[in-house]
Amino acid sequence: MRDFEVVVIDDGSTDNSVEVVENFKPRFNGRLHVIKLKKNTGNPGLPRNVGIQFARGKYIAFLDSDDLFTKTALEELSTLAEKYQAEVINTNIRFRLWDGKIKSVDAPEMTDFAELTNPDNFSKALNSKFQTDKPIFETNDLAERVKKFLIGGYAGYPYSNFYRRDFLIKNQITFPHVFVHTDQIFTFHGMCLAEKILRVPNINYIVRPRAGSIMRERLNVDKEVHKSLRIYIDGFNVLKKIMDDIKFFDEHPDYRYAVYDWIFLRRIGSTIQLYTANPLPVLNSIVKEEFRAESDNLVTASAYMFNTLNLYRLQLLELLQENDALRNELKRYQTAQ
């Protein structure tokens, strides 16, 4: 397959990346484009938003800078999308190089073509808890979709989803400006609005884990706490905005708060680690600044943060007590998996 365009977003690189990409342009006959952002955004989702707007193809596939597609990936996914007229294709499995072991960017095999394309170096990894051996449509029951999402039943990585571009544009589905979980929130938004989601068994993506990537970067205490707290605040706000525009969540507040609880539970572990591993006076000043608490009292500042977070948890618990059916259904899903 040759009928595809490549849009490369340069997010403020400090090496010769742009020059390398420019050297490939003659081989693509006008199908390779480079967009240079004025400064680094610090968020992989924002460059992807630029790419979605710039692209002119019928479908969108995301490729992280570390990783690779299999040789027939675009042909397979676009053929399936056309055959089933799907807005979203969800793949459950990916390849990993070197059995998932993290390699230094300076390791020779990181750039050796023979090593990168050698199937003996690939291992398989599940993207979600659900597998299929043939293409199947996901249910159109949004309650069922949300329950499956909450227990890890949807692959939340951009590379695990193949989208029809007009679907993303029409519904204004974009990556939010949050530190992490931007991928899962993007997937959640698309899952809520797509009429046809096709789950397929194809393995099209090769992950190349490397040391020093954005997901493995360790920050100082101030930045780590700031990141953790902003995830709560921004994550709740983005999810609220998405769900406010979907009638289902107005009619089913129990599901709305279950989604809020999902992002809380995904982050609470790292927040607790920060609180137990660092001096309280240091954390006190950071938390106060983040939430602009007026009191100098550590208890007040901490209570302000956790009361804000736990409001959603309390509402969820109250609603679950009133809704035995939802609680039992969630337990049934978790037990089955």
C-alpha positions, 0 to 999 in steps of 0.5 A: 500500500502506497496511498497514505500520507505521513504527518510528522510533528516536530515538538521542539526537538533539539537534535537533527530530527527535522533534518532526518525527516526532510531527507526522506521527503523525495521518497514520498513524492509529496506525501510526507509533511513536517510541521514544526511547533514553536516550542515543546508542548510537554504533552504528546497529545497536543502534537497529535491534535495538530496532526489530526487537523492537518491530515487529509486522509480518510483515516487516522493512525497514530505512531509514537516516535519510538515505535514501528508499524508492521509492513501491512498495518495500514493496508489491513486496518483501512481494508477492515474499516472500509469493509465494515464501515467502522468509525473506530477499529480497536486492536487488542494485541501489540508486539513488543521488541526484546520481550518488553525489556527497556533498552538505552537509546544508544544500544546498537539494536535500537536503530539496526533495521535487521534487529527492529524487523526480526520477528524473533525479537517480538513478544505479544502483549495484550492491550485490553482484557478482551480478545477476539479471534475474528472482527466483531462489532462492539455493543451499542449499549453505552452502559455496557461500553462504559462498564467494559472501559472501567475494567480495562476492556478497551485498549486506551493507547492511540496506536491501538485505535484506528479512526475515521478522520471525519468522525474525530473532526465532527465530534471534536474529539481531541487529546486533552491537555493533561499530564497523563491519561490523555490517551485513555480520555481520548479513547473514552470520548471516542468510545462514547460517541462512535456508532460502529466500533470494530474489535479485530485480532490483527497485530499491527504495532511494534513497541520499542521501549527505551530508557529516557522516554517521557513515560519513564522520566522522573521529576523532582518532588515539586514537579511530581506533586504538581503533576499528580495534583493537576491530573486530578483537577484537569482529569475531572474537568475534562471528563466532566465536559465530555460527559456533560454533552452526552445525555446518557450520563445525565440520566445515569449519574451512577455511571458518571461518578464511576468514571470519576472514580476510575481516574481517581483510583488510577492516580491515588497510588502515586499520590500516596507514595509521594506523601509517604516518601517526602517530608510533609512540610515540603508537600504542604507548601506544594499542595497549598500552592496548587489548591491556593489554600489560605491556611498555613495548617497542613491538615487544612491544606491536605483536607482541602485536596482530599475532600475535593477528590473524595467528593466524587468517591462518596457520591459514587458509594451513595449511588452504588448503595442505591443501585445494587444492580450496577454494583452486582453487574460490575462485580460480575464483569470483574469476576469473569475476567 
